[in-house]
Amino acid sequence: MPEKRSPARRPTMKDIARRAGVSESAVSFALNGRPGVSETTRARVHRVAEQLGWRPSTAARALSGEGVATVGFVLARPADTLGVDSFFLHLVSGIQEVLAERHLGLLFQVARDVADECAVYRRWWAEHRVDGVLVVDPRAEDPRPDLLDELGLPAVVIGGAPDVCRPGLSTVWADDAGAMASVVDELTALGHRRIVHIAGLAGLAHTRRRVATLRAEAERRGLTGVRSVTTDYSDAEGAAVTRRVLGGSAPPTALIYDNDVMAVAGLAAAAELGFTVPRDVSVVSWEDSALCRMVTPRLSALSRDSAAFGRTAARELLALLDGEPARSAGVPVPRLTSRGSTAPAARREEPPA
């Protein structure tokens, strides 16, 4: 591992506050020409800012109409899975909505893997292309937070753990554990005891949280026919896993899919095998979308405002760029919307002929 170096970081409002002996809010008032501080304090703050070489961030200049800032967003996912993933479409629309209000640009790039993503961050920083980045798909073993800390590049991790927060890196998190528990509550109340979770990428932190919660909920209820199977989120793997688990000697009576595309593919795969949804097997999609409401039967799904998720992440990054401290922000727990794809568990123990 290369030795970690200290970045040549820009002075912040916190540095000015410490040197001038005033609060950060007083520094903000003074430097932005707002009332709330005396002229003596204002003059001292400006003098210290000049001594430290402080300059408004590019984002701050953009907010005042003096320039244009750019926020970076890299996605290390197979390119052929992105066009059908409704979550990212809504997430980006929410991000763009907030950035557009402040005339900020969004630089988007698809990477082959996390190593390639890290190379993009290094290049962007060296070329002064972005003022901060939005990071998605946190991993259990993730090199990106340390790299961004090394570069001194402000960042917001979308979908991270609530207790993961460090200077210059905020987290916007969703309660995956609570959402999975609510799905298991609903399915077990309907009498389901054999449940298979057709999950996403195995290395993602949120996948591991969902898998661990499902396992814990099964143990708490004494259920032995419950398990998770990881995939690449694609419709092809969603259908393939569905055929495999339904073709076993004791097929599940309920399937939970980590996105809407896999759920719809699984619905078709189940029909090919002669299973009727929801009479023979119930289906739940983790993501709700128009796709879930266009198939027959309409899919029960966890509903959340993915665009609001994006707006929250963008606002948290702007706060970092404005000199505010890093923090952890939660979004509402996804709510299960029951539709035609869930029903009481069938009594049959063998798959239909």
Buried (B, 14 or more C-beta within 10 A) or exposed (E): EEEEEEEEEBBBBBBBBEBBEBEBEBBBBBBEEEEEBEEEBBEBBBEBBEEBEBEBBBBBBBBEEEBEBBBBBBBBBEEEBEEBBBBBBBBBEBBBBBBEEBEBBBBBBBBEEBEEBBBBBEEBBEEEEBBBBBBBBBBEEBEBBBBBBBBBBBBBBBBBBEEBBBEBBBBBBBBBBEBBBBBBEBBBEBBBBBBBBBBBBBBBBBBBBBBBBBBBBBEEEEBEBBBBBBBBBBBBBBBBBBBEBBEEEEBBBBBBBBBBBBBBBBBEBBEEBEBEBBEBBBBBBBBBBEBBEEBEBBBBBBBBBBBBBBBBBBBBBBBBBBBBEBEBBEBEBBEBBBBBBBBEBBEEEEBBE
